[in-house]
Amino acid sequence: MSETIFGYAMVIFIILIVILTSKVHEYRHPKPKKKEKPIKPVISKDPVIDETPIKLNEDPRYKDFINAQWDEMNK
């Protein structure tokens, strides 16, 4: 009876040693973290034309300027 208890105790002791050594190894040699790729903004291939009406106090050349910038970006 005491031999079986001693056998079970040794098995538990060996399992604890294996777990402890694996935790120590993991602590000393951590896995490198994967770098997250930055999210790139999606630029439409089609030019965006602003269809909102021009206000009374707004310069009409402003919309032409914005649309020209979009055309340059999408070339």
RAQUI-V21220 format. One record per residue. N is the residue number from 1. RES is the residue in one letter. OMEGA is omega in whole degrees, 0 to 359 (NA if undefined). BURIAL is 1 if it has 16 or more other ideal C-beta (glycine too) atoms within 10 Angstrom, else 0. Layout:
[[N | RES | OMEGA | BURIAL] [N | RES | OMEGA | BURIAL]]
This chain:
[[1 | M | 181 | 0] [2 | S | 178 | 0] [3 | E | 180 | 0] [4 | T | 178 | 0] [5 | I | 178 | 0] [6 | F | 179 | 0] [7 | G | 178 | 0] [8 | Y | 179 | 0] [9 | A | 179 | 0] [10 | M | 179 | 0] [11 | V | 178 | 0] [12 | I | 179 | 0] [13 | F | 179 | 0] [14 | I | 178 | 0] [15 | I | 178 | 0] [16 | L | 178 | 0] [17 | I | 179 | 0] [18 | V | 179 | 0] [19 | I | 181 | 0] [20 | L | 180 | 0] [21 | T | 178 | 0] [22 | S | 177 | 0] [23 | K | 178 | 0] [24 | V | 178 | 0] [25 | H | 179 | 0] [26 | E | 179 | 0] [27 | Y | 182 | 0] [28 | R | 182 | 0] [29 | H | 182 | 0] [30 | P | 178 | 0] [31 | K | 178 | 0] [32 | P | 180 | 0] [33 | K | 177 | 0] [34 | K | 178 | 0] [35 | K | 178 | 0] [36 | E | 179 | 0] [37 | K | 178 | 0] [38 | P | 180 | 0] [39 | I | 180 | 0] [40 | K | 177 | 0] [41 | P | 180 | 0] [42 | V | 178 | 0] [43 | I | 182 | 0] [44 | S | 177 | 0] [45 | K | 179 | 0] [46 | D | 179 | 0] [47 | P | 179 | 0] [48 | V | 181 | 0] [49 | I | 181 | 0] [50 | D | 184 | 0] [51 | E | 182 | 0] [52 | T | 181 | 0] [53 | P | 180 | 0] [54 | I | 179 | 0] [55 | K | 182 | 0] [56 | L | 183 | 0] [57 | N | 183 | 0] [58 | E | 180 | 0] [59 | D | 181 | 0] [60 | P | 179 | 0] [61 | R | 181 | 0] [62 | Y | 180 | 0] [63 | K | 177 | 0] [64 | D | 179 | 0] [65 | F | 180 | 0] [66 | I | 180 | 0] [67 | N | 177 | 0] [68 | A | 177 | 0] [69 | Q | 178 | 0] [70 | W | 178 | 0] [71 | D | 180 | 0] [72 | E | 182 | 0] [73 | M | 186 | 0] [74 | N | 178 | 0] [75 | K | NA | 0]]
